[in-house]
Amino acid sequence: MDMKVMTFNLRVDLPQDGANSWPHRIKKVSSIIKKHQPIVMGTQEGLLYMIEALRKDWPDYHWIGEGRSGGMTDEFCAIFYDHRKLEVVESAQFWLSEKPDVPNSISWESDFPRVCTWGHFRFKKEPYQEFIHYNTHLDHISQSAREHGIHLISEKLNEQHRKKKLPVILTGDFNSEPDDPVVRFLRGEAELFDRSANLQDSFIKLEGTFRKTFHGFQGGKEGGPIDYIFTTRDVEVVKSEIDNSEVNGAYPSDHYPVITTLKF
């Protein structure tokens, strides 16, 4: 079974972005999503009204998640899913802190509260395949917060993978380029706190070399990505792409989305 997965940092709505603020971009974001039609999509930096605007413009998709301050406030790491094809078996969220069950908790010199949203999904029609999707946004300031945060995510991801024996997908903005310890930890190339994750980087099936995903509305390709899709090794990565296209002469976000086709 093939399925398309996407990760997309939406860029939070800031008036100082002027022509790049959210009201000028929503249709562009929506058109990129519709272009790829992922079955699940991890998003970052969405505020509730941004998410609801996408939901209204994109009626075939529902979403799960909470704000990073708890409840429906602040930025979300929302996961959108095609409700025509998928149903949610279970979902939750935890904070990337020493108290992961405490909303708005902060540790390791993180500049903001950081969260990871996850959902256990089941296809509604045969063969009733199930999988788990984790989605996060690591801190942009503190390397310690990024390393502790991804270590915490990996522990929870591995625990569910062992218990439920289901494929797991991890999407997000890791604020880390490919040679960073965070990404090398996920690939199993380096240890953090005496262990490594040994996940599969979907960029193994990216045509050409690594190129940047954050571009600050300026475009371009030079540099390394900070947005990723990882999977457990019981999933085949078919192909991956970074969509650097403009829509009506402007970019939908200050990040390019990453899109990966997976086979169970």
C-alpha positions in Angstrom: 0.0 0.0 0.0 1.4 3.4 -1.0 0.7 6.6 1.0 1.8 10.1 0.6 3.0 12.0 3.7 3.9 15.7 4.0 5.4 18.0 6.6 4.9 21.8 6.3 5.9 24.6 8.5 3.1 27.1 7.8 4.8 30.2 9.3 2.9 31.7 12.1 0.7 34.8 11.2 2.8 37.9 11.9 1.6 41.3 10.8 5.2 42.5 10.2 5.4 39.9 7.4 3.3 42.3 5.3 2.5 40.8 2.0 3.7 37.4 3.4 1.3 37.5 6.4 -1.2 34.7 6.7 -4.2 36.4 5.0 -2.2 36.7 1.8 -0.9 33.2 1.9 -3.8 30.9 2.9 -4.9 30.2 -0.6 -1.3 29.5 -1.6 -0.8 27.1 1.2 -4.1 25.4 0.4 -3.2 25.0 -3.3 0.2 23.3 -2.4 -1.6 20.9 -0.1 -4.2 20.1 -2.8 -1.4 19.7 -5.3 0.1 16.8 -3.3 -3.0 15.5 -1.5 -1.2 13.7 1.3 -3.1 11.2 3.4 -1.5 12.7 6.5 0.4 16.0 7.0 2.3 17.3 10.0 2.2 21.0 10.3 4.1 23.5 12.5 3.4 27.1 13.7 -0.3 27.0 12.9 -2.6 29.1 15.2 -6.1 27.9 15.7 -7.7 30.3 13.2 -5.0 29.3 10.6 -5.8 25.7 11.1 -9.5 26.2 11.0 -9.1 28.3 7.8 -7.3 25.4 6.2 -9.9 23.0 7.4 -12.6 25.1 5.8 -10.7 25.3 2.6 -9.8 21.7 2.7 -13.0 19.9 3.8 -11.8 16.3 3.1 -9.4 16.7 6.0 -9.8 16.7 9.8 -7.0 17.4 12.3 -5.7 16.6 15.8 -3.6 18.5 18.3 -3.4 21.1 21.0 -1.7 24.4 21.4 1.7 24.5 22.9 0.5 26.5 25.9 -2.3 23.9 26.4 -5.8 23.8 25.1 -6.5 25.8 21.9 -4.0 28.6 22.5 -0.6 29.4 21.0 1.0 27.5 18.1 0.0 23.9 17.2 1.8 20.9 15.8 -1.4 19.8 14.2 -1.7 16.6 12.2 -4.2 16.8 9.3 -5.6 13.5 7.9 -7.9 12.5 5.1 -11.0 11.5 7.0 -12.4 9.8 3.9 -9.7 7.2 4.2 -8.5 7.3 7.8 -10.0 7.1 11.2 -8.3 8.0 14.5 -7.9 5.1 16.9 -6.0 7.1 19.5 -4.3 10.5 19.8 -2.5 12.6 22.4 0.2 15.2 22.9 3.1 15.7 25.2 5.5 18.5 26.0 9.2 18.4 25.3 10.2 18.9 28.9 11.1 17.1 32.1 7.4 17.1 32.8 5.9 16.0 29.4 2.4 15.6 30.7 2.3 19.2 32.0 0.9 21.7 29.5 3.1 24.8 28.8 6.1 23.2 30.6 9.6 24.2 29.5 13.0 22.6 30.1 16.6 22.6 28.8 16.7 26.4 28.1 14.0 26.1 25.4 12.8 29.5 24.2 9.2 28.4 24.0 7.1 25.4 25.2 7.6 22.7 22.6 5.2 19.8 21.9 4.9 16.5 20.0 1.4 15.5 18.7 0.8 11.9 17.7 -2.1 9.9 16.3 -2.7 6.2 15.8 -4.6 5.9 12.4 -6.4 3.1 10.7 -7.5 2.9 7.1 -11.3 2.6 6.9 -11.2 0.1 4.0 -9.3 -3.1 3.5 -6.6 -4.1 4.2 -7.3 -2.0 7.3 -3.6 -1.0 7.7 -2.7 0.9 10.8 0.2 3.3 11.6 1.3 5.9 14.1 2.3 9.5 13.1 4.4 11.7 15.4 4.7 15.4 14.5 6.9 18.0 16.3 8.7 21.4 16.1 12.0 21.5 18.0 13.3 24.6 19.6 15.1 27.2 17.4 17.4 28.5 20.1 18.6 25.8 22.4 20.7 22.9 21.2 20.2 21.2 24.5 16.4 21.5 24.1 16.6 20.0 20.6 18.7 17.1 21.8 16.7 16.3 24.9 13.4 16.8 23.0 14.2 14.4 20.2 15.5 11.9 22.7 12.2 12.0 24.6 10.3 11.7 21.3 12.4 8.7 20.3 11.8 7.0 23.6 8.0 7.3 23.3 8.0 6.4 19.6 10.1 3.3 20.3 7.8 2.2 23.1 4.7 2.5 21.0 6.5 0.7 18.1 7.3 -2.2 20.4 3.9 -2.4 22.1 1.7 -1.9 19.1 4.0 -3.4 16.4 2.9 -0.8 13.9 4.9 1.4 11.5 5.7 4.8 12.8 6.2 8.1 10.9 7.9 11.1 12.4 7.5 14.5 10.7 8.6 18.0 11.8 10.8 21.1 11.7 13.8 20.0 13.7 15.8 23.2 13.3 18.8 21.0 12.6 20.7 20.4 9.4 21.7 16.9 8.3 25.1 16.8 10.1 23.6 18.0 13.4 23.7 15.5 16.3 19.8 15.5 16.4 19.5 14.2 12.8 22.5 11.9 13.1 20.9 10.5 16.3 17.7 9.7 14.4 19.6 8.0 11.6 21.5 5.8 14.1 24.8 7.5 13.2 25.4 9.1 16.7 24.3 8.6 20.3 22.5 11.1 22.5 22.5 10.2 26.2 23.9 6.7 25.5 21.5 5.6 22.8 20.6 6.1 19.2 17.3 6.0 17.4 18.1 4.1 14.1 15.2 5.5 12.1 15.0 5.8 8.3 15.5 9.3 6.8 13.1 9.7 3.8 15.8 11.9 2.1 17.5 8.7 1.1 15.1 8.7 -1.8 15.5 12.4 -2.6 16.7 13.1 -6.1 19.9 15.0 -6.1 21.7 16.4 -3.0 20.3 17.8 0.2 19.0 21.4 -0.2 17.5 23.8 2.2 13.8 23.8 3.3 13.9 27.1 5.3 14.3 30.1 2.9 12.7 33.1 4.7 10.4 33.9 1.8 13.5 34.4 -0.4 13.5 31.1 -2.2 16.7 29.4 -3.3 18.1 25.9 -2.9 21.6 26.3 -1.4 22.0 24.9 2.1 20.7 21.9 4.1 17.2 21.0 5.2 15.8 21.5 8.7 12.4 19.8 7.9 12.2 16.0 7.8 10.2 12.9 7.5 11.5 9.8 9.3 10.1 6.3 9.6 10.7 3.1 11.4 12.5 0.5 9.2 9.4 -1.6 8.5 8.4 1.1 6.0 9.7 1.4 2.4 10.5 4.9 1.3 9.5 5.1 -2.4 10.4 8.7 -3.2 10.8 12.2 -1.6 10.7 15.7 -2.8 11.1 19.3 -1.6 8.5 21.5 -3.3 10.1 24.9 -3.9 7.4 26.2 -6.2 5.9 29.6 -6.0 2.1 30.3 -6.3 1.1 33.4 -8.2 4.6 34.8 -7.8 5.0 34.3 -4.1 5.9 31.5 -1.7 3.2 29.9 0.4 5.5 29.8 3.5 9.0 30.6 4.6 9.6 26.9 4.5 9.3 24.5 1.6 7.2 21.5 2.3 8.7 18.0 2.2 6.6 15.2 0.6 7.4 11.5 0.8 5.7 8.5 -0.7 5.8 5.4 1.6 4.9 1.8 1.1 3.8 -0.5 3.9 
